[in-house]
Amino acid sequence: MLSAQTPDSNRPPAPVFKVGDKAVHPAHGVGEVLELAERELGGKASTIYVLKILDSGLKVMVPTDAATRVGLRRVMQADQAEEILDILKAPEVAVDVQPWSRRFRAYTEMLKSGLPTEIAKVLRDMYRLKFDKDLSFGERRLLDQARSLLVQELALAKDVGKESIEGEIKQILTA
């Protein structure tokens, strides 16, 4: 029988959360684990994490055995938060393909990845674009989604308030 983590596996081991832990859901942002519940899914008993998303209050349920596949992960550490802020300072543009529909698709995929480094690139690029022109509805949505996914996690990682992080990000991106 194979172990959960084989040497050839490129997937990290599944994160294990307890009630009260903070976890990052790639589509919804930071949530708190409210409970570990038993539910019947597809005819078999499964244990699920019940998360309450901090920004929206939305409740999200993730089967524990699907946590890695879904992209559920721990909140980044303080040193990782500094790396994210460095990405915001970088002068390059993450996506420069034309036309806009292809760029939009690329940025959407970056957000869906749930990776803070990719989300930071979307935030940086959309914020810069905002200074060049009025953003379309889709562009504003990308900017708002990237901001909301990143701010809460950075605030937790650096142990500061959301307002402090928002101010720091604004200062970086307007410099």
Steps between C-alpha positions, in 0.01 A plus 500: 500500500624851415548754773326836477829660396713300260852614413396560138199706597536870427201585717559623853342294778138591570472781753335404827296765675341514843197699609610863538783476243513747213511352150516659155249387240624595150165635382374662821802611701575452869252309711483362851434132553173495694461126524596160370171342400391160374290509183393242248649588161441276202362224716795481740573667831753782474658742742481860385647830610236767551666838441360844563664742255616805696426767238155386389368280782434231238509142625700260283522125542807310382539122536818433697617247243460760222671789680817481292315459171278799582808705591422554867821610670642662809537879529839617376781576746635853563807445277272389216295818551815704440561309174145587391560869573821477294297365206274805528811721473637322190492706179412219257155404375386141550284471187565697183310294242247665272202536465329579830291179497818289516649718774175477696506120469864489614433726800191297593707180496761669720229586756354148483841352582460633855874568515578826680784574257264479201225700674755772583596526131135547403456769767817679390415494129136604542594780740755636252252474214257708709742794471524468122128481425156450649464132581226299333252310715703177457826674589348658813368158602849349461652784706239468776525121511882506516492766772247314716680165463836649597431767763349278770774239467781759505346662808492165683852407387646833615275516810363844413158641415351488152508881479874498563561252219269687263694819570833323447382352171368835380829667592699233311282515190486880478876546552 
